[in-house]
Amino acid sequence: MTINYKIYYFLLLLVISCTSKNENHESNFEENIRFNHFYVVIDDSTYNNLFDCIQILDDFSYNKEQTVNTGKRAWSGKYLFGRHQYLEIFKPEGDKKGRFGELGLGFITYKSGTLSFVRNEWKRKNEKISYSDRKIVREGRSYPLFQLANIEHSDSVRIFSWLIEYQKEEMKSVGFTDQDLKGEISWEEYSVHRRAADLKINPDSVKFKKAFDRVTQLYLTLTQYELESLKKSLLYFGFTEKGNSLISQDITINYKISQHKGFVLNQIDFKLIGSMKQGTYRYKKLEFRINENSANLKFLYDSYR
């Protein structure tokens, strides 16, 4: 009886310990969520001539125009890749739902399983959610890429947010192990491994040589309804609200309220790696300004200041 009691007591402690760890992981899931990328829809002419007419962008980021094919849908855009994040720029209808002036904010998990915890939290709060398993077509074959989830929104809003988590198959295909997947893996680490896999080189050989480190702040103009729709997602992602700002561990989103549905994105602030020569570069409704270790990109479609 004494031996059986000891075994029972040990198993009970083990169950309590595991339950406690899982509850702690789930209750703090937002610590594993980071801002990853965004898209913005600009006018056709500016889109078509963007890289040619603001040539300083060649020193700022890795830039390319590409088409992404998931098998079920495809879209084309211009991409500016930084060390920790990237930007997608579309022209109207470049993305099937792309409307001039709209903005999409993409967040990513740094730990496998986090997206499931977020979905469970949304379900617990009776949120209407959308979920999909995204694939990508490479060399004519379809591969699992990432999971995507978001709170459903009205078609009247012009700002969207979502959460992605790369599939284990994708992470393993670029060299991560099951043991690696138990810990945190940043998007920077993933992008280095992805590039190394594409080039068939060692990840240690991949060096980032551009100036774009990360996005630090966004400035938006929203209707009250759009703000409430955005906050519904961001508060689950660990943001807090202070004045007219939504603040997370890696980005601040500043907003002003307007009754007019104009261009959503007013300005992006960047942190640079090292420094660049100071200067202001303008093309049509875009103004890119460098101030040594920082930069900002203004969208001047609406008068907001």
VENGIRA-V897250 format. One record per residue. N is the residue number from 1. RES is the residue in three letters. SS is DSSP state (alpha for helix, beta for strand, coil for the rest). PSI is psi as a letter, one per 40 degrees, with the letter a starting at -180 (999 if undefined). D_FIRST is the distance of its C-alpha to the first C-alpha in Angstrom with 2 decimals. Layout:
BEGIN
((N & RES & SS & PSI & D_FIRST) (N & RES & SS & PSI & D_FIRST))
END
This chain:
BEGIN
((1 & MET & coil & d & 0.00) (2 & THR & alpha & d & 3.81) (3 & ILE & alpha & d & 5.49) (4 & ASN & alpha & d & 5.15) (5 & TYR & alpha & d & 6.09) (6 & LYS & alpha & d & 8.66) (7 & ILE & alpha & d & 9.95) (8 & TYR & alpha & d & 10.41) (9 & TYR & alpha & d & 12.11) (10 & PHE & alpha & d & 14.21) (11 & LEU & alpha & d & 15.36) (12 & LEU & alpha & d & 16.26) (13 & LEU & alpha & d & 18.33) (14 & LEU & alpha & d & 19.92) (15 & VAL & alpha & d & 21.02) (16 & ILE & alpha & d & 22.40) (17 & SER & alpha & d & 24.21) (18 & CYS & alpha & d & 25.77) (19 & THR & alpha & d & 26.80) (20 & SER & alpha & d & 28.35) (21 & LYS & alpha & d & 30.28) (22 & ASN & alpha & d & 31.58) (23 & GLU & alpha & d & 32.67) (24 & ASN & alpha & d & 34.38) (25 & HIS & alpha & d & 36.11) (26 & GLU & alpha & d & 37.31) (27 & SER & alpha & e & 38.48) (28 & ASN & coil & f & 40.52) (29 & PHE & alpha & d & 41.84) (30 & GLU & alpha & e & 45.43) (31 & GLU & alpha & d & 45.09) (32 & ASN & alpha & e & 45.22) (33 & ILE & beta & h & 48.46) (34 & ARG & beta & i & 51.90) (35 & PHE & beta & h & 55.48) (36 & ASN & beta & d & 56.63) (37 & HIS & beta & i & 60.03) (38 & PHE & beta & i & 62.50) (39 & TYR & beta & i & 65.39) (40 & VAL & beta & i & 68.68) (41 & VAL & beta & h & 71.56) (42 & ILE & beta & a & 75.03) (43 & ASP & coil & i & 78.52) (44 & ASP & alpha & d & 79.64) (45 & SER & alpha & d & 82.29) (46 & THR & alpha & d & 80.15) (47 & TYR & alpha & d & 77.33) (48 & ASN & alpha & d & 79.71) (49 & ASN & alpha & e & 81.20) (50 & LEU & alpha & d & 78.27) (51 & PHE & alpha & d & 77.72) (52 & ASP & alpha & d & 81.46) (53 & CYS & alpha & e & 82.56) (54 & ILE & coil & g & 79.87) (55 & GLN & coil & e & 79.79) (56 & ILE & coil & e & 77.94) (57 & LEU & alpha & d & 74.83) (58 & ASP & alpha & d & 74.97) (59 & ASP & alpha & d & 74.03) (60 & PHE & alpha & d & 71.56) (61 & SER & coil & i & 69.20) (62 & TYR & beta & h & 68.68) (63 & ASN & beta & i & 70.58) (64 & LYS & beta & i & 70.98) (65 & GLU & beta & h & 71.80) (66 & GLN & beta & i & 69.49) (67 & THR & beta & h & 68.40) (68 & VAL & beta & h & 64.72) (69 & ASN & beta & h & 63.96) (70 & THR & coil & e & 60.67) (71 & GLY & coil & d & 61.92) (72 & LYS & coil & d & 62.13) (73 & ARG & coil & i & 64.23) (74 & ALA & beta & i & 66.08) (75 & TRP & beta & i & 67.66) (76 & SER & beta & i & 69.89) (77 & GLY & beta & i & 69.99) (78 & LYS & beta & h & 70.86) (79 & TYR & beta & h & 67.96) (80 & LEU & beta & h & 67.86) (81 & PHE & beta & h & 64.87) (82 & GLY & coil & a & 63.63) (83 & ARG & coil & d & 60.92) (84 & HIS & coil & e & 58.31) (85 & GLN & coil & i & 59.83) (86 & TYR & beta & i & 62.64) (87 & LEU & beta & i & 65.27) (88 & GLU & beta & h & 66.45) (89 & ILE & beta & h & 69.98) (90 & PHE & beta & i & 71.23) (91 & LYS & beta & i & 74.54) (92 & PRO & coil & h & 74.66) (93 & GLU & coil & e & 73.02) (94 & GLY & coil & d & 71.82) (95 & ASP & coil & i & 68.40) (96 & LYS & coil & d & 68.64) (97 & LYS & coil & e & 68.03) (98 & GLY & coil & h & 69.82) (99 & ARG & coil & h & 72.08) (100 & PHE & coil & h & 74.33) (101 & GLY & coil & e & 72.78) (102 & GLU & coil & i & 69.16) (103 & LEU & beta & h & 66.23) (104 & GLY & beta & h & 62.75) (105 & LEU & beta & h & 59.94) (106 & GLY & beta & h & 57.22) (107 & PHE & beta & i & 53.90) (108 & ILE & beta & i & 51.34) (109 & THR & beta & i & 47.64) (110 & TYR & coil & e & 46.70) (111 & LYS & coil & h & 43.12) (112 & SER & coil & h & 42.03) (113 & GLY & coil & e & 40.43) (114 & THR & alpha & d & 42.27) (115 & LEU & alpha & d & 44.64) (116 & SER & alpha & d & 41.83) (117 & PHE & alpha & d & 40.60) (118 & VAL & alpha & d & 44.21) (119 & ARG & alpha & d & 44.63) (120 & ASN & alpha & d & 41.49) (121 & GLU & alpha & d & 42.86) (122 & TRP & alpha & d & 46.21) (123 & LYS & alpha & d & 44.71) (124 & ARG & alpha & d & 42.71) (125 & LYS & coil & e & 46.06) (126 & ASN & coil & f & 47.78) (127 & GLU & coil & i & 50.18) (128 & LYS & coil & h & 52.21) (129 & ILE & beta & i & 51.52) (130 & SER & beta & h & 52.96) (131 & TYR & beta & i & 51.03) (132 & SER & beta & i & 52.22) (133 & ASP & beta & h & 51.38) (134 & ARG & beta & i & 54.46) (135 & LYS & beta & i & 55.73) (136 & ILE & beta & i & 58.57) (137 & VAL & beta & h & 61.16) (138 & ARG & beta & h & 61.86) (139 & GLU & coil & f & 64.42) (140 & GLY & coil & e & 64.35) (141 & ARG & beta & i & 60.58) (142 & SER & beta & h & 58.14) (143 & TYR & beta & i & 55.03) (144 & PRO & beta & h & 52.21) (145 & LEU & beta & c & 53.11) (146 & PHE & beta & i & 51.33) (147 & GLN & beta & i & 49.81) (148 & LEU & beta & h & 51.86) (149 & ALA & beta & i & 51.04) (150 & ASN & beta & i & 53.12) (151 & ILE & beta & h & 53.60) (152 & GLU & coil & i & 56.43) (153 & HIS & coil & i & 59.71) (154 & SER & coil & i & 63.09) (155 & ASP & coil & e & 65.92) (156 & SER & coil & e & 68.00) (157 & VAL & coil & i & 66.14) (158 & ARG & coil & e & 67.35) (159 & ILE & beta & h & 64.27) (160 & PHE & beta & i & 61.01) (161 & SER & beta & i & 57.70) (162 & TRP & beta & i & 54.83) (163 & LEU & beta & h & 51.75) (164 & ILE & beta & i & 51.30) (165 & GLU & beta & h & 48.56) (166 & TYR & beta & h & 49.45) (167 & GLN & coil & i & 47.66) (168 & LYS & alpha & d & 45.35) (169 & GLU & alpha & d & 47.76) (170 & GLU & alpha & d & 50.60) (171 & MET & alpha & d & 48.70) (172 & LYS & alpha & d & 47.67) (173 & SER & alpha & d & 51.23) (174 & VAL & coil & e & 52.56) (175 & GLY & coil & e & 50.09) (176 & PHE & coil & i & 46.97) (177 & THR & coil & i & 43.58) (178 & ASP & coil & d & 40.26) (179 & GLN & coil & d & 39.15) (180 & ASP & alpha & d & 42.37) (181 & LEU & alpha & e & 41.72) (182 & LYS & alpha & e & 38.49) (183 & GLY & coil & a & 40.69) (184 & GLU & coil & h & 43.96) (185 & ILE & coil & h & 47.12) (186 & SER & coil & i & 50.40) (187 & TRP & alpha & d & 53.31) (188 & GLU & alpha & d & 55.32) (189 & GLU & alpha & d & 52.89) (190 & TYR & alpha & d & 52.91) (191 & SER & alpha & d & 56.72) (192 & VAL & alpha & d & 57.14) (193 & HIS & alpha & d & 54.95) (194 & ARG & alpha & d & 56.72) (195 & ARG & alpha & d & 60.11) (196 & ALA & alpha & d & 59.06) (197 & ALA & alpha & d & 57.85) (198 & ASP & alpha & d & 61.13) (199 & LEU & alpha & e & 63.21) (200 & LYS & coil & f & 61.03) (201 & ILE & coil & i & 60.76) (202 & ASN & coil & h & 58.05) (203 & PRO & alpha & d & 56.79) (204 & ASP & alpha & e & 57.77) (205 & SER & alpha & e & 61.35) (206 & VAL & coil & h & 61.44) (207 & LYS & coil & h & 63.16) (208 & PHE & coil & h & 63.97) (209 & LYS & coil & e & 67.61) (210 & LYS & coil & i & 68.57) (211 & ALA & coil & d & 68.65) (212 & PHE & beta & h & 66.49) (213 & ASP & beta & c & 63.19) (214 & ARG & beta & i & 61.83) (215 & VAL & beta & h & 62.86) (216 & THR & beta & d & 62.42) (217 & GLN & beta & i & 64.00) (218 & LEU & beta & i & 65.41) (219 & TYR & beta & h & 68.06) (220 & LEU & beta & i & 68.23) (221 & THR & beta & h & 70.36) (222 & LEU & beta & i & 68.53) (223 & THR & coil & i & 69.09) (224 & GLN & alpha & d & 66.77) (225 & TYR & alpha & d & 65.13) (226 & GLU & alpha & d & 64.58) (227 & LEU & alpha & d & 63.03) (228 & GLU & alpha & d & 60.53) (229 & SER & alpha & d & 59.70) (230 & LEU & alpha & d & 59.17) (231 & LYS & alpha & d & 57.07) (232 & LYS & alpha & d & 54.68) (233 & SER & alpha & d & 53.56) (234 & LEU & alpha & d & 53.97) (235 & LEU & coil & d & 51.87) (236 & TYR & coil & d & 48.92) (237 & PHE & coil & e & 49.77) (238 & GLY & coil & e & 49.33) (239 & PHE & coil & i & 52.94) (240 & THR & beta & i & 53.93) (241 & GLU & beta & h & 57.29) (242 & LYS & beta & h & 59.75) (243 & GLY & coil & b & 63.30) (244 & ASN & coil & f & 64.66) (245 & SER & beta & i & 62.17) (246 & LEU & beta & h & 58.84) (247 & ILE & beta & h & 56.98) (248 & SER & coil & a & 54.11) (249 & GLN & coil & e & 52.84) (250 & ASP & coil & e & 55.53) (251 & ILE & coil & i & 58.40) (252 & THR & beta & h & 60.36) (253 & ILE & beta & h & 62.06) (254 & ASN & beta & i & 65.01) (255 & TYR & beta & i & 66.69) (256 & LYS & beta & i & 69.65) (257 & ILE & beta & h & 70.20) (258 & SER & coil & i & 73.23) (259 & GLN & coil & e & 74.45) (260 & HIS & coil & h & 76.10) (261 & LYS & coil & g & 74.18) (262 & GLY & coil & a & 75.40) (263 & PHE & coil & h & 73.93) (264 & VAL & coil & d & 70.30) (265 & LEU & beta & h & 69.99) (266 & ASN & beta & d & 72.32) (267 & GLN & beta & i & 71.10) (268 & ILE & beta & h & 68.50) (269 & ASP & beta & h & 67.86) (270 & PHE & beta & i & 66.72) (271 & LYS & beta & h & 65.47) (272 & LEU & beta & i & 67.15) (273 & ILE & coil & h & 66.10) (274 & GLY & coil & a & 68.74) (275 & SER & coil & i & 72.03) (276 & MET & coil & i & 74.77) (277 & LYS & coil & h & 78.43) (278 & GLN & coil & i & 79.01) (279 & GLY & beta & i & 80.87) (280 & THR & beta & h & 81.08) (281 & TYR & beta & h & 81.40) (282 & ARG & beta & h & 82.32) (283 & TYR & beta & h & 82.79) (284 & LYS & coil & b & 83.67) (285 & LYS & coil & e & 80.87) (286 & LEU & beta & h & 78.54) (287 & GLU & beta & h & 78.73) (288 & PHE & beta & h & 76.69) (289 & ARG & beta & h & 76.87) (290 & ILE & beta & h & 75.59) (291 & ASN & beta & g & 75.20) (292 & GLU & coil & c & 74.12) (293 & ASN & coil & e & 70.28) (294 & SER & beta & i & 70.00) (295 & ALA & beta & i & 71.66) (296 & ASN & beta & i & 71.98) (297 & LEU & beta & h & 73.12) (298 & LYS & beta & i & 74.90) (299 & PHE & beta & h & 75.59) (300 & LEU & coil & f & 78.85) (301 & TYR & coil & d & 79.09) (302 & ASP & coil & i & 78.82) (303 & SER & coil & h & 80.13) (304 & TYR & coil & e & 77.02) (305 & ARG & coil & 999 & 78.11))
END
